[in-house]
Amino acid sequence: MPNNTTSLPCQPLTETLLPTEAENQAVAQHQLEMLLKACIQCGMCLSSCPTYGVTGSEAESPRGRIHLVDLWQQERLTAEAIAPHLNNCLGCRSCETACPSNVQYGDLLNTSRYLLKQNTPAHWFAPIKRWLLATVLPSPAWLQVARLGALLYTTTGIAWLANRLGVLKLLPPSLQAMEQLCPPVAWDDTPALEAGQRFGNLDAPIVLFPVGCVMNTFMADIHYATIEVIVALGFQVLIPALPCCGALAHHAGELSLSQQQALATLQAWQALNTPTTPIVMNSAGCAAHYKELAHLFPSDSPLHAVAVAFSKQVVDVHEWLLSQVKALAEQLKVKNAEEQRVKAIYQPACHLYHAQGVQTEPLAVLSVLPAVEWVPLADASLCCGSAGIYNIEHPALSQQVLDAKLDAIEATGATLLAVANPGCYLQLRKGLQQRGLTLEILHPMQVLARYLG
């Protein structure tokens, strides 16, 4: 749970507080030197690494990548030589959980990617990618255009015709992967939530519920299910005017862009003036980025201090529900109790399990459902191969990682799969369709909402 004793920083936040590019590079270089020293090259991370598991290559393992970065820093390898191996990393941070030396691999990876961008020629697609990260994702209007395009593609017969004629096979692998990951959309979908909306008793304690960007546009039904669960426990839900978190920009090595997006978030949070109200998140990747927002700024920066205060309010919905689990159990009524018990599996999202360290809370909360039997999933904490837009940029390697996950899922004999991150949801949905598996896939909040009386 967040620390509710935080005092709200009052210093006005402006772009003048953002570090310059030269300052960013100097800080990143110093941070990388410190991060590299923590690794003792013991190899405990190898068995936890999905890319090492499917390739067997030391260069595709956390230890190997750290060693490559170290050689680059010693000028014994070029940036061009190590960049492919760094880019092949999922960033799942499973190695952090396995590491006995507490190596902060996520920070090391993001810092390395940022510095590599400054030392390698830009790919032709780089400007387009940056435009998508800077303009399309943070814009509800642009996302609605994208949603309309997905609707027209999937509901007018274009998708069927393209598959029937084999047109998709002529596309580059990344575009084929993008087509397969197209979110499920329909003309009568639940409308996106808007800032300022309130749900529940207006006299009840308030919970802030940021709705994000892509998830609010394409998966608003998950948000409404989350709201239903929170309101049922006697709380009021307020949708705050918080912009896109900027996680994807950060993971792509776009440090200055992610800092600008973080500044916009902190400005919006400061305007809310709610220093003790929990910020409850149902997207693992967004919540992990919010909790680590201070990592984007030098420790002596005023923005660092404000980001620390902001992050203390952020809590994953499963963490928050654990403190309400008794009340939740009383509210939940099992439908069709006489029918056969549902066999289900829970797939932990990497940025929930490894980045946030929220490991036991989700199943502890879900276990209040007597009509659902949660069966163990082999290697549950290993990545599914989604990793933001990794499955689009590295479709072949992502598919290998996904295949290993699907083998484990298929072996359980479950009929329901719960996963708490939108990217994982789309990745696993694609995999289930590929294999013709009929498992229903839901967010844990959808599972809980289904059994609310």
N, C-alpha and C positions, 0 to 999 in steps of 0.2 A: 504494500500500500504506500501511497505517496506521503511525504512529510507535510502535514497540514499546518506547520508553524512558520512556513516561509513568509517573509515580509516582501511585499512587491517592490522591486526596484523602480525608482521614480525618474531616473535620468532619461531625457528624451532620446530616442533612438533614431539616428539618421545615417545616411549612406557615408557620411564622413568618418564614421566609426569602422567601416569595413577596411580590412587590410589591403594594401596595394599588392600588385602581382609580385613585385620584388620581395615584399615582406612575406607573402605566402610561400614563395620558393625558399627563402632563408629559413623560415620556421619549419617547413616540411623537411628540408635537408637535415636540420638538427634533430627533429623528431625521428626520422628514419635511422639515423646513427644510433640513437638511444634504443629504439625498438629492436634493431638487429642484435644488439648485445644480449638481449634476454634469452635468445634461443641457444640451447646447449647441444642441438643436433642429436637428440636421443632417439628420435624415430617413433616415439609413442603416438604421434599424430597419424602415422601412415594408414593404419587400419580404419581410421575414422574418415578418411578422405575419399569422397565418391569418385573423383577423377583418377586418383591413383588406383582405386579398386577396379575400374574398368580398363585402364591402360597398362597398369603395372610399371609405369615409367616413373622413376625418381624425380624427373623434371616436372612431373604433373602432381607432385605431392607438396604439402606445406613445407616440409624440411627442404626439399629440393628447390622450391621457389625462393625460400629465404636465402639459401646458399647462392642461388643465381643473382639475387639482388645484391648480396654482399660482394660477389665478384664484380658486378657492375660498378659498385661504389669504389672498389679498389682499381677500377679501370682495366680489369683483366677480361671483361666482356663488354660488348657494346649494348646500348639500349635496344637496338634492333634485334639482337640475338635473344634477349630475355623477354621482350614484350609479348611474343605469342604464348609463352608459358604462363605469364601473369594474366593475360586475357582469357586463357582457358580455365582459370580458377572460377568456381561457382560463387565464391564469397559466402559460403554457407556457415562458416566459422565453427564447424564441428570440431576442428582441430583445437580450438580454444578450450572446449569442454574436456578434451582428452589430455591437454598439455599440463605436465607437472610443474612447469616453470612459469606459468601464467603469461605466456607470450601473447601480446595483444595483436593477433594476426589480422583481424579486421582493419585496425588502424594502419598496420604495416602495409597491407594490400592497397588500401585506398590512397595512402601517401605515396606508395611506389607508382601506382597508376597515374597519379597527378604529375609526378616528376617525369615519368616516361613520356607523357604527352608533350612536355616541354622539350624533349630531347629526341623525338622521332618525327618523321614527316607525317603530316595529317593525311588520313584516308580521304578519298574523294567524297565519301558519304558523311564525313564529320560535320560539315556545316548544316546538313539536313537534320542530322541527329540532334545537334545542339538546338536547332530551331524547334524541333519536336519537344525537347525537354524544357526549353525556355518559354515557348509560346503556346503549344497545343495542350500539353498536359495540365498546366495551371489554369487553363481557360475553360469554364463551363460551356461557353458558346461553341468553341472549337470541338470540344468533346461531344456536344450534341450533334454537330455536323458528322463526326466520326460514327456516332451511333446511328444516325440516319443512313449513312453509307452501309453500315453493317446490316441494317434492317432491309434495305433495298437488295443487297447482295443475297441475303439468306431467305427472303420471303417472296421474291419475284421469279424465282426459277433460274436466276443467273448462276448460283452456286451449283445447282443440279446440272445445268448445261455445261458448265466449265469442267466438272468432274466427268461427265459423260463423254465429252469430246477429247479429254486428256490434255486440255489446255494447261492445267496446273503443273503438269509434269515438265512443261517447257520453261517454267519460272525458275529463278535462282532458289536454292534451298531455303534461304532466309525468308523469302516471300511465301514459299510453300508452307513453312512453319507458321508464319503469321496467319495464313488462311485457316490452318487447322486449329489455331488457338482463338479464333473469332468467338467472342463471348456469346452466350445464348441470349437472343433479343427477340422481342415480339412487340406488335403495335400497341397492345394493351398492358405493357409492363408497368410496374409501380413507378410513379413519377419520382424524379430526383428530389432530394431534400434541399431546403434552402436555409441560409443563415437567418437566425431569428425565430425559426419555428420552435414551438414548445409543445411538449406532450406530457400528459399526466396532470395530477392535481397541482394547480399553481401555487398552493400553499405548502407543498411538499419540499423537502431538501432538493437542491439542484445538482444535477450531474451534467457536465459539459460533454458533448459527444461530437467530435469533429468527423465529418463525413468524407473527407479526402476528395480525390479527383476522379480517377477511373472507376473506382468502386461505386461511387455515388451515381455515376452515369450508367454503368452497365450492370451493377449488382445491388441496386437500391433495396431489393427485397431482403437482403441480408441485414441492411441497416434497420429496416422496419421491424424485423424479428428481434434484433438486439434491443431496440427501443421498447418493444412489447415486454420483454423479460425485465428490463430495468423498471419500467412503470409498474409492473405487477408487484414489485417489491416495495412500492410506496414512495418512489422517487419521481421527481420532475426532470425531464430531459430537455436541455436547451441546445440547439444547434448553433455553435459559435461561428463567427466569420473568420475562420482560420484558413489560409490558402494551402495550396499543394505543399507537402512537407519537403520536397526536394531530394528525397532519398535516391531516386534513379540518377539524378545529375551527379550526386556525390559518388555513387558507385562507378559512374562512367569516367571519373577523374576530372570532372568539371567543377573544381573547387570554388572558383569565383562565382559561378552561377548558383551553386548550392548555398554559398554564403549569402547571396542576394535573396534567395528564397527563404533562408532561415531568418534573415533580418525582417522580411515581410511577415513571417509567422510571429516573431517576437513583438513587432509593432502591434499586430492585431491582438495578441494576448495581453499586452500592456493596456490597450484600450478597453479590454473587457473589465479590468480592475476586479478580478475575482481570484485573489491570491490563495484561497484555501479550498476552492472548489475542485473536486477531482476531474481530471480530463481522461475520460474512459475511452479506450480504443479497441476496435475489433479487427484491425488489420495488423498483422504481426510486423510486416516490413515498415509501415508508417510509424508504429509505436516505437520500434527499436530505434529508428532515426530520431524521433522526438526525444527519446531518453538520452541519446548521445549527441544532442545538438551542440553542446559545448565543445565537442571535439573539433568543430569546424573553426574555432577561433583560438588565437594565442591565449595562454593562461592569464596574461596581464591585461587583456582587452576587456573593456566594459561589457562588450557583447557576450564574452565568456561567462561573466558573473550572472547576467540576465538569463542566459541559456540554462545555466545550472538551476536557477530558481524555477524557471519554466518546467524543466525536466522533472523536478521533484513532484509536480502535480500530475504527471502522466502515469497512467496505470493501465495495464492490459485488462480487458473485460473479465477474463478468467480469474485474475488476481483479485479484482474488485468483488466479483461474485463469491469468492471463497469466504470473504468476511460476512457474506449474507446467506451462506449456504443453508442454514437452518430455516430461515424464512423462505428460501427458494424451495426447499423440500416440502414445506407446508403448502406452498402455492401450486406446486406441480401435481396434477392429477393424471393418472395414466388412462389414456383412451384405449378402448378395446382390450381391457385387462385380461379377458378370457382367451384372447387369441395367442398364438405361439409367440414366444419371446423373440424379439429382434436381435440378431447377432450383428454387432457393429465393431468397427475399428476406428481408432483415432490416429491420424497421421500428424505428428508435430511439425509445425512450420519452423524452418531453421532459425528465422529471426525471432521466433518466440522461445524456442528451446535453448538455442545456443547464445544468441545475441542478448536476449533479455533475461535468460536464466529461468524462465517460467516453464518448469518441467513437470511438476506433479499436480499443479493447480487445475489444469483443464480436466483431467480424468477424475480428480477429486470432486469437481463440480458436476460433471456429466454422470457420475456414479449415483447421483440422487434419483436417476430415472430407473425405477424397478422393472419397467417393461423392456429395457435395453440391456443386453449382455455385451459388455466391452471385452473383446477377446484380444490377446496380445498380437502385435505385429512385429515380425522379425526385423531387426535393424531399423526400428521405427524412427530413430533420430537421424538417420542418414537422409540426405537431400533427395528430392524427387526430380531435380534437374531443371526446375523453373528459373529461380534466381533472378528475379526482375525481368530483363529482356534477354537473358543469357540463352534461353531456348530459341530465340529468333536469331541471335548473332552466332551461336554455335549449335545449330540444330542436330548435327550428327552426334556430337559428344553428349549433348543433352538427352538425346534419345537413348543412348546406351545407359545413362544413369537412370532414366525413367524405366527402362526395361527391367532393371534389377529391382526397382521399387514395385513394379507391377507383378513380378514373380512372387514377391513376398505377400502382396495384397491378395493375389489369386489363391495362395495356399491357405488363407484363413477361412475361406468359405463364407465370409461375411456378406450381408446384403446391404449394408449401409456404411459409408465412409465419411468421416467428419474431418474437415481440415479448416484451419483458421487464418488463411491468407489468400487473397484473390488470385495471385499468380499461381500458387500451388493448386488452387481450385481448377483453373483453366488447364494447367498442365496435366493433372490427373484425370480430368474429364476427357481430354484428348486421348490419353493412354487407355482409358476404359473403353472408349469407342473403337480404338484401333484393335483391341482384342475381343471386342464383342461381349464384354463383361457388363452385366446388368445391375451392378451396384449403384445404389442411389448415392449421390455425393451432395453433402450439405455442409454449411458452416455450423459449428457447435451451437451457435445461438439459434439457428433455424431448428435444430433438433430440440432444444429446450422449449422454444416457442410452440412447437407442434404439440407438446404435451401439457401446455398450460391450460387450466380449466377456464 
